[in-house]
Amino acid sequence: MTLQQLRYAVCIAEEKSMNKAAQKLFITQPTLSGTMRDLEEEIGIQLFYRSNRGVVITPEGEEFLGYARQMVEQYRLLEERFVQKQNPRQKFSVSMQHYTFAVQAFIAMAKEFGMEDYEFAVHETKTYEVIENVKNQKSELGILYLNEFNEKALQKIFREKELEFHDLFSCGIYVYLWKKHPLAGKKVITFEDLREYPCLSFEQGDNNSFYFAEEVFSTYEYKQIIKADDRATLLNLMVGLNAYTLCSGILCEELNGGEYLAIPLDTKEKMRIGYIQKKNMPLSRLGKKYLEELRQYETQAME
């Protein structure tokens, strides 16, 4: 196995086409195909399904490419630092469920490194994609929650994908709604209070299992429920329909504005906010700094 073979495999995965990858690599398509056949024969697994419409990464290939990307990136950094004598550009990527405080922590970290060269990425996305991004090392960290309902299922998935979950803080369950909602004056809200109002939930796509739901009580029989793909749409629906969602209660007015409230739900249920990382993979300096910023919200979570 050579570094060149790994580079070729990563390029094919990015381009999703043998022809496009060959063009980008300035080699012929038969040469690229032959190199990949040699690699697959050596490692004993098929990396790609090939068809006239392009290539699709196999499940085994996804795992292999996660390591291959890391090797290619590490070599690039070594080359920049010791061959080209460049200061390596700082890189960091995080994936998360739709948590405003996690975005705010990312902003705080980015501001601190504002005078340095960097390439950061933040992916606010579906639960399964958070897990896959960390497994494939597209992101160093993934931010999500566990509770009594989903923990057993998600921990099993983490083990299968060689990931580790680490707690950051625990918090209660809150009803998130706009300030002019009919229930906005209540100190505590019950499910009976919410019965006549639409419940909002983030769409989870093809992996729409209850265990992947971003909102607790995903199995509750809501009278009305609306699924949305992004936070901006969710906020608009809150205003337009007097809708609500369930959340951690950690608010960031800097991003969402001051037109919304989080009111405690009448329940003893708790959620544990934490992060996943690749097993036995040390955190980068930027990863540690990001977690420091996240832990600033522990006090707010306990209020």
N, C-alpha and C positions, 0 to 999 in steps of 0.2 A: 504494500500500500504506500502510495506516495502523496506528498502535499499537492502535487499537480492534479492527481485524481480527485482529491477532496475538493479542490477549487472547482473542477469541472462539475462534480456532483452538486455542489452548492449553486452554481450558476444555472444548471438545468432546473433545479427546484425553484429558483427565483423567476426564471423566464417561462417555465411550464411548457417548454417547447425545445426539442433537440435542435431544430434549424435556427431558432433565435439565439439559443445558447452558443451554437457554433459560430454564428456571426459575431456575437459579442466577444468570443474568445479568439477570433481570427484563425479558426481552424476549420477543416471540412467536417461536414456532418458525419460521413462514414468514420473518420478518425475519432470523433467524439463518441459515437456509438460503440466503436470497438474498445475504446478505453473504458467505458462504463461496463461493457460485458466482462472485460478482464477483472475489473474491481469487484463486480458482483460474484464472479466465480471464485475469487480469492476469499471473500468474506462469507460466502455461502448463503447470501440472501439476495432477493430481488429488490432493488431500490425504487424502480419506477414501473408503472404499467404504461405501455406504449400503444398509441393508436394514431389514426390519421388526424385526429383532432388535437393531438398534443400528448403530454405525459401527465400522469397522476402519481403522486408519491404513495408508495405502499405503507401500511402500518409499521412494518419493520424499518422501512426507509426513513420514516419520520424520526424514529429514535436514533438511527445512525446519523442522520443529517444534523440533529441537535448537537452531537459531539463534533461532527465535521465543521460546522459553523464556528464552534469555539476554537478549534485548532487553527482554522484559516485566520480568524480574527487575532488570535494570540501571535501568530507568525507575522501578521501585518504590523502589530504593535512593536514586536521585536525589531523588525526591519526599519521602521520609522525611528526608533530610539537609538539603535546601535549601528545601523548601516548608513541610513540617511542623516543621522545625527539630529533628528527632529524631536521636539517635545511632543509626545503622543497626545492626540486630541482626547479629552475626557469623554467617555461614553457611558450612558446609563439609560435603561429602559425599565418601565414598570407597567404592569397591567392591573386593572382594578375593576371591581363592581362599581356601580354608579354612586360613589361617595364624594360629596363636595369637599369634605375635609381632606381626603386623600389627594385631590387635585390641588387644594390650597397648600398642603405640605410640599407637593412637587414644585409649586411656584416659589415657595420660600427657599427651597434648596437651589433652584435655578438662579434666583437672584444673588445668592451668595457666591455663585461661580460665574457671575456676569462678566467679569473681566478676563476670563480664561476662554480658550478655544474648547468648545464642547459640541457634542452631538447627543441630544437627549430625545427620548420618545416616551409618550404617555398614552396608554391604550385604555380608555374607559369602555368596557365591552361586556359581553355575556360571560356568565360564570364558567362555562366549559372552555371558552377561549382564553380566559385568564389562566386556567390550569394548563392548557395546551401551550400557551406562549411561554410559560415558565419551563415546562417539560422540554420544549424544543430550544430553550435558551434564547428566544426572541426577546424575552424580558428576564431581568435578574430576579425581580420580586413580583408577587401577585398578592393583591389585597382583597380579602373576602371575609365572610363570617361563618362561624359554626354555632349551632345550638343543639339541643337534645334531639331534635327531629332529624337533622341532616348529618350530624357528626359521623355516625357509624358508616354511612354510605360514602361520604366524601373522604374520610380517612382511608378507606379501602382503596379508593381511586388514587389518593396521594401515594400510598405504598406501591401500587402497581406501576405508577409513573415515576417512581424514585424521587418523590418530593417530601418535604417536611413542612408541617404547619407549626408556627410559633405564635403564641398569644401576645397581643399588644395591650388590650384592655377589654373589660366587660361593660355592657350598658343595658339599660332597660329598653322597652319597646314604646315608641311614641307614634302618635298620629300626626302626620305632616299635612297641613292645609293652609289656605290663604287667610289673611287676617279678617276678611269680611265674610268668612264662612259662618253659617248659622250656629255652629258648635264652637266658634273661636273663643267664646267667653267662659267655657268650662275649664275647671282645674284638672279634671280627670274625665276621660271618655271611655264608654263601654261599647261593646260590639252592638248592643241594642241601639245605642245612640246613632251608630253608623249605618244602620240597616237600610235606610232610604237614600243613601248617597253612594255614588260610584266609587269603587276601589280601583286604584291605579297600580299596575304592575309592569315591570320591565320585561319585554319579550325576550325569550331565550332561544328562539330559532328552532333548529332541528333537534336540539338537546333540551327539550322542554319538560324535563322531569321535575317533579315536585322538589326533589333534593337540590336542584340547581336554581330554584327560585331565589331572587335577591331579597324578597320580603318574607318575614316569618309568617306562620299560619297559612302557608300556601295551600293546605288541604281544607281550609275553612270554606263552607258553602256560602259564598257571597251572593247577594241578590243581583248585584250589578258589578261587572268587572270589565275594565278596559286595559288592554296591553299597549304599551308604547315602546319605541326604540331608543329614545334619547331623553335626557333630562329637560331640555327646553320645551319639548312637546308635553311632557308630564306637567310642568309648571303652568303651561297655557291651559291644559285641561282642568287643573285645579281651579283656576279662575273662571273659566267658561262654564263649567258644569258643577261647581261646588263639590268637586271630587277630592279624594284624599289618598295618601299612601302611608305605609308603615315604615318607620325608619329608626335610626339609632338615637335621634334627638340631638345630634351634634350639628349645629347650624354654622354656616359660613355666609354671613350677609354680604361680605365683599364680593362673592360670586353670584349668589342667587338673589341678592337684594333683600330689603327689609319688609317685604310684603307677605311673609310666610311665618307660620308658627309651628312649633312642635309641642304637643300636649300629651302627657303620659296616658298610655292605654291601661285600662284596669286589668292587669295581668301580672303574675309573678314570673313570667317567662323572661329569660335573659338571652342576649346574643353576645358572642365573643368575637371581637374584631381581631384579626391577626394577619399574618403574611405567610406565604409559601415560598420556598426556595428550593433549588436543586439540592438533593441530598449530597452531603460531603463537599459542597461547593462553598468556599469562603466568600464572605461579602466583600464587595469592593469598597473603597473609601466613600464613593458616592452613595452606595447602598446603605452604608452605616449612617451617613448624614441624613438620608431621606427618612430612615427609621427614627432618628432623633427628632425630626420635625413632626412625625406622626405621633410620637409619644407625648407631645405637647398637649394633645387633645384628651389625655386620660382624665385630667381634672374635670373637664366639661362633661365627659361621659359619666362621671360619678355623681354629678349634681342632680 
